[in-house]
C-alpha cells in the first residue's frame, strides 16, 4: 500500500445475490474494481444511472445489506498508520469506525434529518458518542462547527422543515464532518439543489475538507460538479471502472470512448452545435454484454471488444483506461479544453 | 414547560376548553378524598331527594348522597381508563415498533399473535372472566385484562408507520453512525409515532370506559365498587326513571359526557402540538 493512500481497493467484486424459489440471480453491480484514493484528495466517481456508483460506495462505507455481498477482492483504509479493512470487522468495531473516521453523506441527504427531532438532537444522536465530549464542550464544538459552515447556532433549535434546502444540506455536511473524519463518502450531495446553492455548498465542503486534510469520494453523475471539485475522476460504466485520471487530463484528452462522449455532452457557452448522443441504453447488470461492456454502444468497437475484457492500463501520467483502442480515442469537441463551470 | 402550557391555552381554544373540562372532572374525582361518607354504605341519607342546596346532586333510592358517591365513581372510572390506556399503549408501542422496524420473522410472529387478538371476541371473554374470578375481579384486574385486549389495532397502526420509517434516510444514517436498533426505535421512531399514541390513548380510554360501563350495567363486575357503570346499574335496578329519580341517571351521564368531550379535545389539540409540523401552522413560531 502506498504511503499517501487513504483507501486502497483491490479487484473488488460485489454482487447482489438473490435466490428466488431456488433460482439464483446475480447482479454484478461492482465488477473487478482496483483503485486508490490519496490523503487530502477529492476523488470523483462519475457514471450514468445504474452504473454501480452507489453500490460501490456502499461497499466502501461498509454499509452493505444483504442481498449485496462482497464476492472477492478487498477494501482497505489507512487511518493514522493503522490499516483497517472494514469487511472483516465486527459490528461494534464498525460502529467505532463509522462517523469518527469514515463518514457518509447519503444520497437524498435532504431527508437524512429526522423531521420530528430538532437539529440539536440529531447532533447528539450522531456525534456525541464518537466525539466523546460532554455537556458544554460538546455544545461549543458543534456551535463552532456550524459557524464554520456559515450557519447560525440558532439552527440547532430548529426542526428540519424550518430550514431551507441549502441550510439543511449544510447541516447534513456539518453532521458528517463534525467529528473530523479522515475519510468522507458523499453520494450525490447536491443533486436536489439549484446551481447557485450547489456551488456554495460544494465550495464549503471543499474548504472543510482542505482544512481537515481528509479525503472525499464524491459520487455524482453531474460532470460539471466533478470539473469543479475533483482532483481525480474515475468513470464507471456498467459496474466497471473504465477510465481514471486527473480531472484536467480526463476532460482534455479522454482515452476511453465513453468518457469522450460524456465530456462532449457538457454544454458550453456560445456553442450551439448539436451534441452527439450515444445510441442505446446502459446494459443490464444482471446480464452484461461479453467482452468490453461498452462495445454495443461504442463507435470504435472492433471484434476483439466483443470477446475480450480490456484491462485498466496506464496510458499516461496517472491516467488509466480500459479500452483496446485507447490510442485511437480523440476528444469529440475542439473546445473540450475548457470544461464549463457550473 | 410552563410557557408551552400558557401558549397552548392562549392560541388553542380546543386545548383551553378540553383542559378546563378535564380539570373539572379530575377536581371532582379528587373531592372523593375529602368525602365525609363511605360510598360502600347504603341508607346513610334520606332516599330519593331531588337536587337541592342541601343535597347538590340529590340522593338515590339506596339512601346515598349522589354527589359524594359520584366523586368516588369518577375517581375509579378515570383511574381504570388511564390504567388500561397506559398498559395497552406500552404493549402496542413495543409490538408495533419492533414488528415494523425489525421485520422478518419477528414481524411475522408478532403479527400472528396480533391478528389472533384482533379476532378474539372481547365481550364474551370478559363475562367469562367475571364468572371465573367473581369477587376477585377488582378494578385493577379488569384493567389488566382489558389492556391485554386493547392493543392489537393500535399495534398494527404503529407498525405501519414504523415500516415506512425503516426505509427513511435518517434511519440508515442513524444505523451507519452506530446507533443500536433499540435506540433507533425509541429515540428516532418513537417521537414520530407519538401523535398516534396520544390519539389512540384517548380513543382507548373511551373504549375501555364504555366497555366497563356496559359490563357494570349488565351486572358483570364487582358491584360494590362505585364506578360510573355500577351507579347506572343500581339506578336501573331501582327503576330510577320510572320512579322519577331522573337525577340518578342524568347527572352521571352528563358528567361522563363532559369527561369524554374534554379528553377528546385535549387529545386533538395535543396531537397538533406534538407534531412540530402542524404546531407551527397554529402558533407561527
Interface residues (C-beta under 8 A of the other chain):
Chain A: X61 X63 X94 X95 X96 X98 X99 X104 X106 X107 X108 X109 X111 X112 X113 X114 X115 X116 X117 X122 X125 X126 X127 X129 X130 X159 X161 X162 X175
Chain B: X168 X169 X170 X172 X173 X174 X175 X176 X177 X178 X179 X183 X187 X188 X191 X192 X194 X275 X276 X277 X280
